[in-house]
Amino acid sequence: MEEAAIGRRANCGSVGVMEAVGARTRAAGRRTRLPAASTEERSVRRRIKNEESAVFHSVVSFSPDPLPDRYYDKETSKPISFYFSSLEELLTWIPGAEDSFNVALEPLACRQPPLSSQRPRTLLCHDMMGGYLDDRFIQGCAVQNPYAFYHWQNIDIFVYFSHHTITIPPVGWTNAAHRNGVCVLGTLITEWKEGGQLCEAFLAGEEHSYQAVADQLVLIAQFFRFDGWLINIENSLSLAAVGNTPPFLRYLTSQLHQQVPGGLVLWYDSVLTSGQLKWQDELNTHNRVFFDSCDGFFTNYNWQEAHLERMLGQVGQRQADVYVGVDVFARGNVIGGRFDTNKSLELIRKHGFSAALFAPGWVYECLEKKDFFQNQDKFWSLLEHHLPTHSICSLPFVTSFCLGMGPRRVCYGQEEAVGPWYHVSAQETQPLIGEHQQAGDSGGWVKTQCCLQDAWHGGSSLLIRGQIPPQVGNMAVRLFSLNVPVPPKLFLSLVYKLEGNSDVRVALELTMGDAESCHIGGISALNAETNSRHSPRPLRVPPTKLTRWVGRCGQPLHGGWVQRCYEVSQQGCLLQDLFVNFSRPVGSQKDNFVCRLGEIQVVDASNPLVRLPPLQAVTVSQVHWQQATLEAEGASTGLQLSCTLHWSYLLSYATCFRIHCQRRTEGAAPGQQTPEPEKPTLLGLAFGNLYRVVDLAVAALGPGHEGRVDFLVEPVPKERFLVPQAEWGQATLLYSMPHSG
């Protein structure tokens, strides 16, 4: 994107790419012999303990055993997302075991209206400092003040953009977007002289050349489970190459549609039918053939209203398939941008087109980091009038409002670890953010915003501030737009915390509609103001069959949180919106309130009764040892263990896995008791059936001693009820020093 590239910041977040190609994926879920690819792997020996667990043994060795740079960070050996820099890397790639780290766990959530409807859409093109920054760490990292996007209900498509030839979206973005019903595209970009040579290599020859490239792009999207591609050719093409570009797009689009349901291929406004590189800032006769060959057209940014008017004669019935580009950095001769981006959106929507917002991370890159959340909310609130929301339409619906980051980790009100963390895959479904005024001149208002200072589960919560006018008595704020057929019995739960000695009452409210009024595949009327809100009656105690799941209804929880539970029985209805209502007793003088929401659950009450599949076949492989100096004990040396855990589980039942460990030393001297194992320590979260343990501190050993580390894999069901530890998966690693002499 040539204009947007002018004056860009330095590419400070790139990751080097090596030409290693992984072996083909091994069958998952089977207790197969460990691969013997290295000296260290040959030192790992497995012994079956019983049908429920496995024991592995490793003799400590400090011989180097490097991991492939494409898949692991050179400095930390943590798994990373990656890209391809050349045509050769693309064409020689075959799915391998290491690639599994980057496969999205989260399927694209059902949403209404569907992307195929003709409602104008909103595309977000995420371009930030070259890409692959802290978001490249698949299992998260410790970082202060990272970037987060959370206005998902306002967008339809998320494009991960960089200036690498093949940009594969980091898996964290795919998981977070899919959880919020937003599809994700990668980018194929060619630029400058090198880009022209690459294009000639696959576009100027026979059809099998461009079909091979298209087949690889489809395979990549299918394997990593994202939804398609933005094709961005920004170099001139020969007549032969430009002549093959439309059939390349048609072939890519048709193959993607077959292999990736709902997949999309978009073309960026750059090259003309003559092969000349010349941005048009509109769809016209010079580039129409590319639009006709794929799913959509992304215009360049230097348009004026006249360009939009001319395009109306080109699009026919495909107005929503034209994404009018808006450079939020406001480079070039553009309308709006920055905090005036609403001026661009107003014109785009006036003419019925979709919008493509390029680099809205401007609020993070160019403004004060300490004010990031305020600036991000301000930016999106200015666009709110032009951004119709989409609605989630599947159950279970559970969110703890976690942004995938925070200053600490909290598990159901109890602090697990202190220190900054960032894990994009861990971001939960996000609510509507903004400030809402009471109609009329009562002075009532409610404002929602992200809160990192406190959390019920994860790293953050939703902070709601407001003012209840004396003459009104209550205020409500809509948090989610839904379009869910209600099962015969619905269970809801709300976890919240009021600040101070407030006498404000907090309750969930719903809007319900007749299922016959919902037209699947079209545009549904989701205006909450035209539907009556229902306030379900709270339960004093949960139904007996759900007590294992929901905890203590109406009673104080850890950290000062309170849980309210509700049960709704309905037939033939649609759940359309979720509100939280704040009310005060008659005669109360206090009218301001501050409330934190920790969790909302909406589930089919019969689902938690379904028996979960067992988590099986936990294995330990790729064991690597390092010597480490324990700073707390001066010059004493310890050991650092890195290894990869695999397991077998039906992933459709899980939202993630929590990985724990227990460490102890066995084989003590005669007469000494074997130390008791420590309490399980949380190592991190996995969003797939594997996890890389990195630099785990374990005890150094003396002669005749044997160390033991138990790894525990806790599945987290989509309904989020706690799975008893007896049902977790487990593997044990026993380690010892080599015999001297």
C-alpha positions, 0 to 999 in steps of 0.5 A: 500500500504505497501511500500508506508506506510513505513515512511509516515507522521503522520495521522494529518488530520483524522476526527472521525467517529461516528456510527450515521446512517441518516434517508432515504432521504426525497423527494426534492423540495416539501414544506413538514412539517419540521421534529420535531426531536428536541426541536429547530426544534419544535420551528420553525414555517412556514407561507406561505407568497405567492407562491414565498416565505416562512416565518419561525419563531423561538423563540431563545433558547440556549438549546443544539441540537447536530448534528451527528458527522459523517456529521458535524465538531465537532468544527465548525458544518460545513458539512464534507465529511466522511469515514467508519471505519468498516464493520458494518458502511458500511453495516448499512448505508442507504442514509439519508438527511445529506448525500446530502451535499456530493453528487456531483453536477457536472456530468462527462464531456464528453472527448475524447478519452474516457477512454475505448480506448486503449490509455495508461492512467494516474492515480493519487492516492491522498494520503496526510497525512491520507486524509480528511484534509481541503478538508473535509469541503464541503462548504469550509474553511478559510486556508492559503496555501492549496493544489491544483491540477490543471493539470487535462488535463494530467490525466484520473483517480483520486483516493482518498486514505486513510487508512480508511476502506472505503474511500469516496472521498470528494465531492469537488474532485469529482466536480473538477475532473468531471468538467475536464473530469476525473473520481474519485474512492474511496478506500476499504483497509484492513490492518494488523490483523484487516483487515484480520478479516474484510476480513474473515467476508465477504469473507470466507462465503456464496456469499450473504456476499460478495454480500452485501458488493459489493451492498453497495459499488455500492450504495455509488458510485451511491448515491454520484456520483463518479465512482468506487473503488480501492480494496486494500487488504493488509493482508493474506487471508484464502483459503476460503476468497481468493477463493471468492475474484475473484467472489466478484470482478466480482460481484462488477464490473458487478453491478457497470457497471449496476448502474454507467455508465463508472464505474471502479473497480481496484485491487492493487497488493498485495495478491496471489491466495494462499492467501499469502500477497506478492507484485509482482511488476508486473502482473503474474500467481500468481495474474492474476485471480484478473486482469481477474475479474475487470477493471484494475490492479495497480502494486506495486512500486518496479519494474524494466524494466524486470518486464515490459517486463515479463508483456507483455506476460500476458496482451493480449489486455488489456495493457492499463488496467495495471497501473504501480505504481510509488511512487513519494516519491521514497521509496524502490527500485524504479526507479525515483520518486520525480523530477526524476519521468519522468524516471519511466514514460519513461519506462512505456510508452516504454512498452505501459502500463498505469501509476499510480502516487502515492502521487504526493502531495510530492511537497506540503508535503516535499518542501517549501509551498511558492514555491508550484506552481513553484514546482508543475508546474516543476514536471508536466512539466518534465512528459509532454512528457509522458502524452498525454492530453485528450479533453473536448467535450461538451458545454457550455465551461466556465472557470474563471481559479479559483483554488477553493482558493485565498486571496479574493473573486471576483465577475466579477471584484468586490471584495466581501470579503477579506481573504483566502478561500479554496473550492475544488468544486469551482475549474474551468476547468483548462488549460494546464500549462507550458512553450513553446518555439518558434520553431527555434532560434528566442528566443520567449517563452510563459509561463502559470501559476496560479495567486492568486494575481488577479482575474476576478471571484473567487480567481485566474486567469491565468498569461501568460508571454512571449516574442515576437521576433521582427522578428516574430511579434506574439506568441500563446499558446494553453490553451485547447484541445477540440473535440466539434461539432460546433453548427450553431452559436458559441459565444465566450468571452475572459476577460483579463488584460494586465500589464503596458502600453503594446501595445500588442494585445490579441485575441482568436484563434481556430483550426477547423477540419472536423467532419468526421475525428473524430472517437467517441470512438477511438483515435482522431488526436488532434495535433494542429500543423497539423490544421490551426488556425482561428482567429475569428473577434471580435464583437464591441457589442454583439448580442442584444439577448445576452446583458444580458449575456456578458456585454460590449464587447471591453469596460473596465470592473471593475478592469481594465479587458477588454472583447472581444467577438466573433461570429462564424458560421460554419457547420459540423466542430469540434472545436479542440483547443483554443489558445490565440494569442499575437501580437504587432504592426509593428515597436514596440520595446517592445517585452515582455508582461504580461497578466492575463486571467480572463475568457473564454466562448464558448457557443452555441449562442442559449442556453442563450435564453432557459428559466431557471426553477424557483428556488422554495420552499426555506426552513429553518430547523435545526435552532440553536442559540448561544450567542456570544461576539462581540469583536468590542463592548467589552462585548456586546453580540450578537446572532449567527444563524446556520440553513440549507437551502433547495430548489428545482431546476433542478440541470442540469441547474446549475453550483452552487448556491450563497447564500446571506443574508440580516439582519434587526430588525423589530418591532421598538418602536412607532414613529421609522422607520423600518430600511432598509435592508442591502445590500445582503451579500454573505455567500458562494457557494453551489454545491447542493440544500442545504446549512448549514449557520454556526454562522451567526452574527445577532442582539440581541433583546430587548423586543417587537422587532423581528429580520429578516433574509432573505436568498437569493439563486442565481442560477448560470447557466452553461453559467454563465449569471447573473440571476436577483435578482427577479428570485432568491429563498428566505426564511425569518426567523423571530426570537424573544426572549422568553416571560419572566415569 
